[in-house]
Structure formats: structure tokens, C-alpha cells
Amino acid sequence: MEIATRHLTDCTCITLFVIKTFTNKKLKRYFEAGDPAGLPPGHLQKIADILAAIDSAEQPSDVAMFPGWRLHLLKGEFADSGP
């Protein structure tokens, strides 16, 4: 799985990420390098789908269209860090 780069003919273009930080090192490594070590194998596709949806979203409602993902408002120090 290649999330971080997109290959176009003879060049490699780096994608700018919407996701800026991770609190979980395993998720960060999976997102940036495609290394699934330490993540449950049965959930890898769903994790990849969620990360891709979050990273490509332009506004929170873009991700909210997936009701099973239980989108919720941020709390604590991140409560006011919306767009």
C-alpha cells in the first residue's frame, strides 16, 4: 500500500497530508510508510480507508457521511482546533 506518494510517469510527487500528527506510533508508521506491524491484520483495510477519508477530507462533513465510523467532536485542548 502506498499512501504517502503518487507515482506519475517518470516522477514521484509527494502528497501533502491533511493529517498532521498522530498519538499512535503504529498508525503513523502505517499511514506514512505502509508498515502494518503491530496493527490487527483483520482491520488493516478499514484503517486504511478511514485514514484515506480523513486525509482527503476538505471539511468534517466529508467524513461524517460514514455513520459507522462514529465521528465525534474533539474534546479538551483540541476542541477549538477545527477549520
N, C-alpha and C positions, 0 to 999 in steps of 0.2 A: 504494500500500500504506500503510495507516495502522496502525502498531503502537502508537504512543505514546498514542493517545486512543481512546475508545469513545464514539460518539455515541448518545445516548438521547433520543428525542423532542426537546424544546427545550433540552436542556442538554448540555454536554460534560463528561464526567467524566475526570479524569486517572488513569491506571493507575499503581500503584506497581510499580516494577520489582524483580525478584529480582536481575537482573544489575546490579551496582553500578559496575563500572569496565571499561574496555576498554584494551588496549595498542595496538590498531589503530584509528587515527582514521577510516578508511574504514568499518569495521564499526560503529563508534559512530555515525557520521553516518547510516548505513543503518538502524540499529536505532531511533534517536531521531527521525529526520526522514523516513525512507523514501527518502533520496537514494542511488542506487546508483553514483554516479560513482566510477570507479577500481576497481570490483569486476568480475570476469569475468561478462558477461551470461549465459552458459550455466549459471552456478552460483547465480544470484540466488534461485531458488525453494528450492533446498536450503539455502542460507544462511538464508533467512527461516524455513524450517521448523525448522532447528536452533536459531536464536535464540529462536523462539517456544517450543520444547520446553524449553529451558534456563530461560527466564524464567518459565514456568508450573509448573516442577517444584517439588514440595514437599520432595523428598529426592533424592539422587543416583540411586537405583534407578529413578526415574521416567524418566530419560534413558537409563539403561543398557539399557532394553528395545529400543533400536535398535542392533543389533550392528554394522552398517556404519558407525556414527559413531565407532567406536574410542574409547570413553570410557576415560580413564586417570586414575590417581591424580595429584594435584598434587605437584610437587616443589619443592625449595628453600624459600624463605620462605613459600610458600603451602601447604606440606604439611600443616600442622595447622589450616588455616582452614576446615575442614568444619563442618557443622551441629552 
